[in-house]
Amino acid sequence: MTLRLGFTMLALVAFATQASAFEISSPSVSNGKWDAKYLGDKPGCGGQNVSIALAWKDPPAGTKSYALTMFDTDANGGKGFWHWLVWNIPASAKGLREGAGAQSGKRMPKGSEQGKGGIGRAGYFGPCPPPGSGNHHYVFTLYALGEKTLRIPANPLPEMISVAAKSSALGQATVTYTYGR
């Protein structure tokens, strides 16, 4: 009887842990459906580079800041493409509002920094896959960090931001949306 009670308690603890998992999502898009304003503004893409709204919940205990990356895993022959990089997002933030990723950074939470992505400038760059290349997978990864400030050099490469965030992460949440044209 005691053994059965022990297994039951263990199962309840496991279920409770799963119920409060660190999550990220967007009310702005659904798989394959992006409003034109969220798309890239390069000629032929038809977008305005308005960043999507993001929301997150249940970060790990001890979270002191966040870092966010948006990566197209299918671009450049499978080598990928960095669309958005943000770090030093305060732990008090529960998401980013639509348009927060403007190049100026004025709509980001205070203290946040945006890095240069694949197009060579800071800020959000929306999906813009080549016509006929199929659905691309846009992976948004939010890192809950155990430090207030991500330790990276000035003008970091996108890969440096990703590696630094992974190395100091208490946890991460990921959501993937597809888009093709």
Secondary structure by P-SEA (a helix, b strand, c coil): caaaaaaaaaaaaaaaaaaacccccccccccccccccccccccccccccbbbbbbbcccccccccbbbbbbccccccccbbbcbbbccccccccccccccccccccccccccccccccccccccccccccccccbbbbbbbbbbcccccccccccccaaaaaaaaaaaccbbbbbbbbbcc
